[in-house]
Amino acid sequence: MNYINYINDLLKKEFSDKTDTVLFGQNIGTGSCLSGLTRGIELQHNSTLLNTPNCENTLVGVGMGLMLGGVNATYFVKQLDFTILGLDQMLNTYNLLRIREQNAAFNIFAIVVDSGYEGGQASFNNVQGMSALCDIPCYSIQSKQDADYIIQDLMPTPGFRIICVSQRMFRETLIRDAIELPTDMLSVDRMPPQFTRYSNGADAAIVCFNFSLPYGIEIENYLQSKSKASSLFSVNCTQISDWSSLTNELINFERVLLIDDSKSPSISINDLKANLKDQPAKGVFKLVRQNKNNDWYKPSSEVFEYDLDNIYQDLFDSQ
Amino acid sequence: MHKRLGEKLINNRIKQLIVNEMYNTKKFKVPIHLALGHEAIAIAITENVSSLDSLVLSHRNIHYNLCQEAHFKTIIDEYLGKASGLVQGTAGSMNLFNSDANIPYTSSILGNNLSVATGMALASKVKSKKCVTFVVTGDGAMEEGAFYEALVFAKTYSLKLIILVENNHWSLATRIEERRCEIDLSIMCQSLGINYVPLSGNDVNFYTDEIAKAKRQVVTENNPVVIECELHSLGDWIMTNEANPNGKYINYHAGPAPEVNFENGAIIHESKNDPLFVLKRAIGEERFEQTYREQMSNFFEYLV
């Protein structure tokens, strides 16, 4: 099953028996159903699915009002950048509400338009951007593991958050399951694990941020072809104040590669790198994107270009 | 004229003047937007908010919050940032909500509260609650895109929402005509199929009845209503300084109003711009004076 169908199935299942729930957004449940994301969702009891007018600021505010009124709400939005019109609500309104007890959930479920040739509006692909600006938790779904936890456990939890999916991955086969989920990696307040581990090699650690997991898998496979076994990690949530559970894992490696496909500075990478201090022994390497020729502000392929040989050499030949 | 409404009107004015006196002596650190001259509509709205309804407010909310008899001391404490404040000093003035008085949300951001109120009205509909959501905004917020968006959304989903526009024709220190083209709210509402009710004259009795009618219309028609209330923010003053030797008119916006006081039965302006003047004319000088004295007697501890 591919990425979008898996997520859609989970959403259908999750909302099929929910009461006092409103799912809303532009062009949801009809037409293309946001490229299939909301196709076939059927609600029962007094829950409602609304195909709304184009009024993003109000849609975010309505979600806040629904949450305040004790109704679970999810706003599905075609592009993450559309939510920028609702910044006042995400920042100012939620600042007033967050200090009170929440009785309902408000989720913004946004598609990150990273599939190419969308032009300037697609430069905003960093899940962490909104998180940093509004001090709210944001999550990216990249795997079955992410989807299961976020849709089944996190979305019904009272409070406000943004959940992002990658348009680039919509037709991809759902990437692998995590190999383990150590209980000590679970953080408090039913937050998702700070990171997920996907493989268990000893030669290098690869840590992926934002929507980088597919790139991490490609690099992992390449290293494997060179007889180097790596461990693959993914950090798919923001607002990590304590990196110790991940750094405790990473100090077991001599080489760590950090990957982020964001088109804006990666706070998390720098934060994690600072927390690693002088470890591991043979270095921490960063793989981030470069905005060559201002390509991000005009239609382009959006491909994250990197040279696998160079990565291998950086990790293993330069020591 | 209902006696109780007249009492509430004078009571609200006295409380605001007490806040103003304290403000003039620099007791408050948080900014407060007084609403002298706005009392009649606040009392009329509050009279029509039932225990099931919600009232969503904006930065200028003192006249609504002061309608709650029991909360004056806690509101003062809230302005003072004390833990004994209405919401433990966490909201100050511009965001002061009061869940016990069905005021679940107040926002200092222009136009921000409209969509939140719209969401609350939708929540009530989803839960099949028999209630109406009231939201208070102003002529400044009417210029925001959020205002139009909220109207479209509320109409689309047949929400039981009453949007009150307190139109004082000023935004900060600028008159409407200095800032923008005319917005004919009646035509805007008509284009969206939303009922529109204009109010003016500061007669608290008339306002109360008109809002009750509007509320019945919202409930029976499942259709939002916009009420535009013409009013004047009292407390203006003439600033004289080197740059303005002949004096410059300063419209009241926020902070202490330097030239208002308890004289003349707390009437600030001898015209229909002042709801207390309208009340005095309606009930007669003697009854007004008596009601004023009675109400003042409730506040000796603040006036000493």
Interface residues (C-beta under 8 A of the other chain):
Chain A: D20 V22 N46 S47 T48 L50 T52 P53 C55 N57 T58 L59 V60 G61 V62 G63 M64 G65 L66 M67 L68 G69 G70 V71 A73 D88 Q89 N92 T93 L96 L97 I99
Chain B: T90 A91 N95 P104 Y105 S107 S108 I109 N112 L114 S115 V116 A117 T118 G119 M120 A121 L122 A123 S124 V126 K127 S128 G145 A146 E149 A150 V152 F153 T156 Y157
